[in-house]
């Protein structure tokens, strides 16, 4: 069994989210998203930023490879809640 710390997993999550939002339209960093919207999910900030499905898949796939299976499952939920909206 491979061990991964919560801190390392969070760093990977945040790097992925940063790349996803920088690739979205309008482009914004993950730090700016958190600063602008905080933890208020009701703001639906993820609906205000759109990313092409192919870019989303490529970015998420690359970061998923860095995670253990436990964190991949956690990451899937994280993406559902916070990733930008996909379009074809």
MOHU-V956398 format. One record per residue. N is the residue number from 1. BURIAL is 1 if it has 9 or more other ideal C-beta (glycine too) atoms within 8 Angstrom, else 0. Layout:
n->N burial->BURIAL
n->N burial->BURIAL
This chain:
n->1 burial->0
n->2 burial->0
n->3 burial->0
n->4 burial->1
n->5 burial->0
n->6 burial->0
n->7 burial->0
n->8 burial->0
n->9 burial->1
n->10 burial->0
n->11 burial->0
n->12 burial->1
n->13 burial->1
n->14 burial->1
n->15 burial->1
n->16 burial->1
n->17 burial->1
n->18 burial->1
n->19 burial->1
n->20 burial->1
n->21 burial->1
n->22 burial->1
n->23 burial->1
n->24 burial->1
n->25 burial->0
n->26 burial->0
n->27 burial->0
n->28 burial->1
n->29 burial->0
n->30 burial->1
n->31 burial->0
n->32 burial->1
n->33 burial->1
n->34 burial->1
n->35 burial->0
n->36 burial->0
n->37 burial->1
n->38 burial->0
n->39 burial->0
n->40 burial->0
n->41 burial->0
n->42 burial->0
n->43 burial->0
n->44 burial->0
n->45 burial->1
n->46 burial->1
n->47 burial->0
n->48 burial->0
n->49 burial->1
n->50 burial->1
n->51 burial->1
n->52 burial->1
n->53 burial->1
n->54 burial->0
n->55 burial->1
n->56 burial->1
n->57 burial->0
n->58 burial->0
n->59 burial->1
n->60 burial->1
n->61 burial->0
n->62 burial->0
n->63 burial->1
n->64 burial->1
n->65 burial->0
n->66 burial->0
n->67 burial->1
n->68 burial->1
n->69 burial->0
n->70 burial->0
n->71 burial->1
n->72 burial->1
n->73 burial->0
n->74 burial->1
n->75 burial->1
n->76 burial->0
n->77 burial->0
n->78 burial->1
n->79 burial->1
n->80 burial->0
n->81 burial->0
n->82 burial->0
n->83 burial->1
n->84 burial->1
n->85 burial->1
n->86 burial->1
n->87 burial->0
n->88 burial->0
